[in-house]
Amino acid sequence: MTDAPPGLRLAIVDAIVLQRIDPAKNMHRFYRLGIAPDLFGRWCLVAEWGRIGRAGRLRSTVFDDMAQAMEALVRQRRLKERRGYVAR
């Protein structure tokens, strides 16, 4: 297998997985946040959420630089932690 050209190497730079589990409420949720470069030199905050063990929903938000994407990731993580999610 050959390596992809540098512009096509897409990898999540920073990823966080949060979970919220409450058996009494039959709640088994996950929330995954990551940052990845796009093909145009911008940065995407990728959020995936859903029930643990199932395919999740995806949302991607584009930022001009990595610092903005990291700030958004930290804000989203704090919001989810206030709602009871914990890092796994």
DSSP file (Angstrom, degrees, kcal/mol; ACC not computed):
  #  RESIDUE AA STRUCTURE BP1 BP2  ACC     N-H-->O    O-->H-N    N-H-->O    O-->H-N    TCO  KAPPA ALPHA  PHI   PSI    X-CA   Y-CA   Z-CA
    1    1 A M              0   0    0      0, 0.0     2,-0.2     0, 0.0     0, 0.0   0.000 360.0 360.0 360.0 135.6    0.0    0.0    0.0
    2    2 A T        -     0   0    0      1,-0.1     2,-0.1     0, 0.0     0, 0.0  -0.627 360.0-104.7 -95.0 154.6    1.4    3.4   -0.9
    3    3 A D        -     0   0    0     -2,-0.2    -1,-0.1     1,-0.1     6,-0.0  -0.468  35.1-115.5 -74.0 147.4    1.2    6.5    1.3
    4    4 A A        -     0   0    0     -2,-0.1     5,-0.1     1,-0.1    -1,-0.1  -0.465  42.0 -88.0 -75.6 154.0   -1.4    9.2    0.4
    5    5 A P    >   -     0   0    0      0, 0.0     3,-2.1     0, 0.0     4,-0.5  -0.274  44.2-105.7 -58.1 151.8   -0.1   12.6   -0.6
    6    6 A P  G >  S+     0   0    0      0, 0.0     3,-1.1     0, 0.0    -2,-0.1   0.826 119.5  56.4 -52.5 -37.1    0.5   14.9    2.4
    7    7 A G  G 3  S+     0   0    0      1,-0.2    34,-0.1     3,-0.0    -3,-0.0   0.672 106.8  50.7 -69.8 -15.9   -2.6   17.0    1.5
    8    8 A L  G <  S+     0   0    0     -3,-2.1     2,-1.2     2,-0.0    -1,-0.2   0.387  77.5 108.1-103.7   2.7   -4.8   13.9    1.6
    9    9 A R    <   -     0   0    0     -3,-1.1     2,-0.6    -4,-0.5    -1,-0.0  -0.690  49.3-176.8 -83.1  99.7   -3.7   12.6    5.0
   10   10 A L        +     0   0    0     -2,-1.2     2,-0.4    26,-0.1    28,-0.1  -0.871  11.9 155.9-101.9 121.0   -6.8   13.3    7.1
   11   11 A A        -     0   0    0     -2,-0.6     2,-0.5    26,-0.1    -2,-0.0  -0.997  47.5-108.5-142.8 145.5   -6.4   12.4   10.8
   12   12 A I        -     0   0    0     -2,-0.4    24,-0.3     1,-0.2     3,-0.2  -0.642  27.6-163.9 -74.9 124.0   -8.1   13.6   13.9
   13   13 A V  S    S+     0   0    0     22,-3.9     2,-0.4    -2,-0.5    -1,-0.2   0.911  74.4  14.1 -77.0 -44.9   -5.6   15.6   15.8
   14   14 A D  E    S-A   35   0A   0     21,-0.7    21,-1.3     2,-0.0     2,-0.4  -0.990  71.1-178.7-137.8 124.7   -7.3   15.7   19.1
   15   15 A A  E     -A   34   0A   0     -2,-0.4     2,-0.4    19,-0.2    19,-0.3  -0.980   6.0-174.0-130.8 139.4  -10.2   13.4   20.2
   16   16 A I  E     -A   33   0A   0     17,-2.9    17,-2.6    -2,-0.4     2,-0.5  -0.993   8.8-157.6-129.7 135.2  -12.2   13.2   23.4
   17   17 A V  E     -A   32   0A   0     -2,-0.4    71,-2.4    15,-0.2     2,-0.3  -0.970  12.6-175.3-116.0 123.5  -14.8   10.6   24.2
   18   18 A L  E     -AB  31  87A   0     13,-2.8    13,-2.5    -2,-0.5     2,-0.3  -0.886   2.9-166.7-114.8 147.2  -17.4   11.5   26.8
   19   19 A Q  E     -AB  30  86A   0     67,-2.8    67,-2.8    -2,-0.3     2,-0.4  -0.972  13.6-164.6-134.0 150.4  -20.1    9.2   28.2
   20   20 A R  E     +A   29   0A   0      9,-2.1     9,-2.7    -2,-0.3     2,-0.5  -0.949  17.1 177.2-133.5 113.5  -23.3    9.6   30.2
   21   21 A I  E     +A   28   0A   0     -2,-0.4     7,-0.2    63,-0.2    -2,-0.0  -0.972  13.4 159.7-124.0 124.8  -24.6    6.4   31.7
   22   22 A D  E > > -A   27   0A   0      5,-2.8     5,-2.2    -2,-0.5     3,-1.5  -0.773  15.2-171.7-142.2  93.2  -27.7    6.2   34.0
   23   23 A P  G > 5S+     0   0    0      0, 0.0     3,-1.2     0, 0.0    -1,-0.1   0.820  85.1  63.3 -57.5 -32.0  -29.2    2.7   34.1
   24   24 A A  G 3 5S+     0   0    0      1,-0.3    -2,-0.0     2,-0.1     0, 0.0   0.817 112.9  35.3 -62.5 -29.2  -32.2    3.9   36.1
   25   25 A K  G < 5S-     0   0    0     -3,-1.5    -1,-0.3     2,-0.1     3,-0.1   0.289 111.9-117.8-104.0   7.9  -33.2    6.1   33.1
   26   26 A N  T < 5 +     0   0    0     -3,-1.2     2,-0.6    -4,-0.3    -2,-0.1   0.889  63.1 154.8  53.9  41.6  -32.0    3.6   30.4
   27   27 A M  E   < +A   22   0A   0     -5,-2.2    -5,-2.8     2,-0.0     2,-0.2  -0.899  15.9 157.1-107.4 117.7  -29.5    6.2   29.4
   28   28 A H  E     +A   21   0A   0     -2,-0.6    24,-3.0    -7,-0.2     2,-0.3  -0.716  23.1 160.4-138.7  82.3  -26.3    5.0   27.6
   29   29 A R  E     -AC  20  51A   0     -9,-2.7    -9,-2.1    22,-0.3     2,-0.3  -0.735  22.3-165.0-111.6 153.3  -25.0    8.0   25.6
   30   30 A F  E     -AC  19  50A   0     20,-2.7    20,-1.8    -2,-0.3     2,-0.3  -0.949   3.7-168.2-130.2 156.7  -21.6    8.9   24.1
   31   31 A Y  E     -AC  18  49A   0    -13,-2.5   -13,-2.8    -2,-0.3     2,-0.5  -0.930   8.8-168.5-144.0 116.9  -20.3   12.2   22.7
   32   32 A R  E     -AC  17  48A   0     16,-3.5    16,-2.6    -2,-0.3     2,-0.4  -0.925   2.2-172.0-113.4 130.1  -17.1   12.3   20.7
   33   33 A L  E     +AC  16  47A   0    -17,-2.6   -17,-2.9    -2,-0.5     2,-0.3  -0.967  13.4 159.5-120.9 136.1  -15.2   15.5   19.8
   34   34 A G  E     -AC  15  46A   0     12,-2.1    12,-3.2    -2,-0.4     2,-0.4  -0.984  30.8-135.1-151.0 161.3  -12.3   15.7   17.5
   35   35 A I  E     +AC  14  45A   0    -21,-1.3   -22,-3.9    -2,-0.3   -21,-0.7  -0.976  28.0 168.3-121.0 132.6  -10.4   18.2   15.3
   36   36 A A  E     - C   0  44A   0      8,-2.2     8,-3.2    -2,-0.4     2,-0.2  -0.991  33.3-114.7-141.7 147.5   -9.2   17.3   11.8
   37   37 A P  E     - C   0  43A   0      0, 0.0     6,-0.2     0, 0.0     2,-0.2  -0.517  28.8-142.5 -76.9 150.5   -7.8   19.3    8.9
   38   38 A D    >   -     0   0    0      4,-2.5     3,-1.2    -2,-0.2     6,-0.0  -0.490  31.5 -95.8-101.7-177.9   -9.8   19.5    5.7
   39   39 A L  T 3  S+     0   0    0      1,-0.2   -30,-0.0    -2,-0.2    -1,-0.0   0.574 119.2  57.6 -74.7  -8.3   -8.6   19.5    2.2
   40   40 A F  T 3  S-     0   0    0      2,-0.1    -1,-0.2     0, 0.0     3,-0.1   0.220 120.0 -98.1-109.6  13.3   -8.5   23.3    2.0
   41   41 A G  S <  S+     0   0    0     -3,-1.2     2,-0.2     1,-0.3    -2,-0.1   0.539  87.2 117.0  85.0   6.7   -6.2   24.0    4.9
   42   42 A R        -     0   0    0     23,-0.1    -4,-2.5    24,-0.0     2,-0.4  -0.478  62.5-116.4 -98.3 175.6   -9.0   24.8    7.4
   43   43 A W  E     -CD  37  63A   0     20,-2.7    20,-3.5    -6,-0.2     2,-0.4  -0.924  19.9-153.1-118.9 140.1   -9.8   22.9   10.6
   44   44 A C  E     -CD  36  62A   0     -8,-3.2    -8,-2.2    -2,-0.4     2,-0.7  -0.932   9.4-147.5-115.1 131.6  -13.0   21.0   11.4
   45   45 A L  E     -CD  35  61A   0     16,-3.0    16,-2.3    -2,-0.4     2,-0.6  -0.889  24.1-160.9 -90.7 116.0  -14.5   20.3   14.8
   46   46 A V  E     -CD  34  60A   0    -12,-3.2   -12,-2.1    -2,-0.7     2,-0.4  -0.889   8.7-172.9-105.6 122.9  -16.1   17.0   14.3
   47   47 A A  E     -CD  33  59A   0     12,-3.0    12,-2.3    -2,-0.6     2,-0.4  -0.956   4.3-179.2-116.7 132.9  -18.8   16.0   16.8
   48   48 A E  E     +CD  32  58A   0    -16,-2.6   -16,-3.5    -2,-0.4     2,-0.3  -0.998  10.3 167.8-129.1 135.1  -20.4   12.5   16.9
   49   49 A W  E     +CD  31  57A   0      8,-1.8     8,-2.9    -2,-0.4     2,-0.3  -0.977  14.3  99.6-146.1 157.5  -23.1   11.6   19.4
   50   50 A G  E     -C   30   0A   0    -20,-1.8   -20,-2.7    -2,-0.3     2,-0.3  -0.987  68.3 -30.0 161.5-163.7  -25.6    8.8   20.1
   51   51 A R  E >   -C   29   0A   0     -2,-0.3     3,-2.1     4,-0.3   -22,-0.3  -0.654  69.3-101.2 -84.2 137.8  -26.4    5.7   22.1
   52   52 A I  T 3  S+     0   0    0    -24,-3.0     3,-0.1    -2,-0.3    -1,-0.1  -0.362 110.1  24.4 -58.7 131.9  -23.4    3.6   23.1
   53   53 A G  T 3  S+     0   0    0      1,-0.3     2,-0.3    -2,-0.1    -1,-0.3   0.347 109.6  89.1  92.6  -4.7  -23.1    0.6   20.7
   54   54 A R  S <  S-     0   0    0     -3,-2.1    -1,-0.3     1,-0.0     2,-0.2  -0.803  88.8 -89.9-119.2 161.9  -25.0    2.3   17.9
   55   55 A A        -     0   0    0     -2,-0.3    -4,-0.3    -3,-0.1     2,-0.1  -0.509  49.8-141.2 -67.8 138.1  -23.9    4.5   15.0
   56   56 A G        -     0   0    0     -2,-0.2     2,-0.3    -6,-0.1    -6,-0.2  -0.413  12.5-102.2 -97.6 174.2  -23.9    8.1   16.0
   57   57 A R  E     -D   49   0A   0     -8,-2.9    -8,-1.8    -2,-0.1     2,-0.4  -0.692  36.5-143.0 -91.2 150.0  -24.9   11.3   14.3
   58   58 A L  E     +D   48   0A   0     -2,-0.3     2,-0.3   -10,-0.2   -10,-0.2  -0.901  19.4 178.6-119.7 144.6  -22.2   13.6   12.9
   59   59 A R  E     -D   47   0A   0    -12,-2.3   -12,-3.0    -2,-0.4     2,-0.4  -0.987   8.8-164.7-139.6 135.3  -21.8   17.3   12.8
   60   60 A S  E     -D   46   0A   0     -2,-0.3     2,-0.4   -14,-0.2   -14,-0.2  -0.983   1.6-169.3-123.7 129.4  -18.7   19.1   11.4
   61   61 A T  E     -D   45   0A   0    -16,-2.3   -16,-3.0    -2,-0.4     2,-0.3  -0.977  16.8-139.3-119.6 128.8  -18.0   22.8   11.9
   62   62 A V  E     -D   44   0A   0     -2,-0.4     2,-0.3   -18,-0.2   -18,-0.2  -0.690  19.4-176.5 -95.0 138.2  -15.2   24.5    9.9
   63   63 A F  E     -D   43   0A   0    -20,-3.5   -20,-2.7    -2,-0.3     3,-0.0  -0.929  31.2-129.3-128.7 153.9  -12.7   27.0   11.4
   64   64 A D  S    S+     0   0    0     -2,-0.3     2,-0.3   -22,-0.2    -1,-0.1   0.817  90.7  19.7 -73.7 -31.2  -10.0   29.1    9.8
   65   65 A D  S  > S-     0   0    0    -22,-0.1     4,-1.5   -23,-0.1     3,-0.3  -0.938  76.9-114.3-139.1 163.9   -7.3   28.0   12.3
   66   66 A M  H  > S+     0   0    0     -2,-0.3     4,-2.7     1,-0.2     5,-0.2   0.822 110.5  62.3 -66.3 -32.9   -6.7   25.3   14.8
   67   67 A A  H  > S+     0   0    0      1,-0.2     4,-2.2     2,-0.2    -1,-0.2   0.909 104.7  47.6 -61.5 -42.4   -6.8   27.7   17.8
   68   68 A Q  H  > S+     0   0    0     -3,-0.3     4,-2.1     2,-0.2    -1,-0.2   0.908 112.1  50.0 -63.9 -41.4  -10.4   28.5   17.0
   69   69 A A  H  X S+     0   0    0     -4,-1.5     4,-2.2     1,-0.2    -2,-0.2   0.899 110.2  50.3 -64.3 -40.6  -11.3   24.9   16.6
   70   70 A M  H  X S+     0   0    0     -4,-2.7     4,-2.6     2,-0.2    -1,-0.2   0.900 108.7  52.1 -65.0 -40.5   -9.7   24.0   20.0
   71   71 A E  H  X S+     0   0    0     -4,-2.2     4,-2.4     1,-0.2    -2,-0.2   0.919 110.9  47.6 -60.6 -43.5  -11.6   26.8   21.7
   72   72 A A  H  X S+     0   0    0     -4,-2.1     4,-2.5     2,-0.2    -1,-0.2   0.886 110.6  52.1 -65.1 -38.9  -14.8   25.4   20.4
   73   73 A L  H  X S+     0   0    0     -4,-2.2     4,-2.5     2,-0.2    -2,-0.2   0.926 110.6  47.6 -62.4 -45.3  -13.9   21.9   21.4
   74   74 A V  H  X S+     0   0    0     -4,-2.6     4,-2.5     2,-0.2    -2,-0.2   0.913 112.2  49.8 -64.0 -42.8  -13.1   23.1   25.0
   75   75 A R  H  X S+     0   0    0     -4,-2.4     4,-2.1     1,-0.2    -2,-0.2   0.929 112.9  46.6 -60.4 -45.5  -16.5   25.0   25.1
   76   76 A Q  H  X S+     0   0    0     -4,-2.5     4,-2.2     1,-0.2    -2,-0.2   0.890 111.5  51.5 -66.1 -39.2  -18.4   22.0   23.9
   77   77 A R  H  X S+     0   0    0     -4,-2.5     4,-2.5     2,-0.2    -1,-0.2   0.931 109.9  48.9 -62.9 -45.5  -16.6   19.6   26.3
   78   78 A R  H  X S+     0   0    0     -4,-2.5     4,-2.1     1,-0.2    -2,-0.2   0.905 110.0  52.4 -60.7 -41.4  -17.4   21.9   29.3
   79   79 A L  H  X S+     0   0    0     -4,-2.1     4,-1.0     1,-0.2    -1,-0.2   0.929 111.8  45.1 -60.2 -46.4  -21.1   22.1   28.2
   80   80 A K  H  <>S+     0   0    0     -4,-2.2     5,-2.3     1,-0.2     3,-0.3   0.877 110.8  53.4 -67.4 -37.4  -21.4   18.3   28.1
   81   81 A E  H ><5S+     0   0    0     -4,-2.5     3,-1.4     1,-0.2    -1,-0.2   0.869 105.1  54.8 -66.3 -35.1  -19.6   17.9   31.4
   82   82 A R  H 3<5S+     0   0    0     -4,-2.1    -1,-0.2     1,-0.3    -2,-0.2   0.794 105.5  54.8 -64.9 -26.6  -22.0   20.3   33.0
   83   83 A R  T 3<5S-     0   0    0     -4,-1.0    -1,-0.3    -3,-0.3    -2,-0.2   0.322 131.8 -90.5 -90.7   7.9  -24.8   18.0   31.7
   84   84 A G  T < 5S+     0   0    0     -3,-1.4   -63,-0.2     1,-0.3    -3,-0.2   0.464  78.8 139.1 103.8   1.0  -23.3   14.9   33.4
   85   85 A Y      < -     0   0    0     -5,-2.3     2,-0.3   -65,-0.1    -1,-0.3  -0.546  32.4-161.8 -77.4 145.2  -21.0   13.5   30.7
   86   86 A V  E     -B   19   0A   0    -67,-2.8   -67,-2.8    -2,-0.2     2,-0.1  -0.952  23.8-103.8-127.6 149.2  -17.6   12.2   31.9
   87   87 A A  E      B   18   0A   0     -2,-0.3   -69,-0.2   -69,-0.2   -71,-0.0  -0.451 360.0 360.0 -71.3 140.7  -14.4   11.4   30.0
   88   88 A R              0   0    0    -71,-2.4   -70,-0.1    -2,-0.1    -1,-0.1   0.308 360.0 360.0-123.5 360.0  -13.7    7.8   29.2
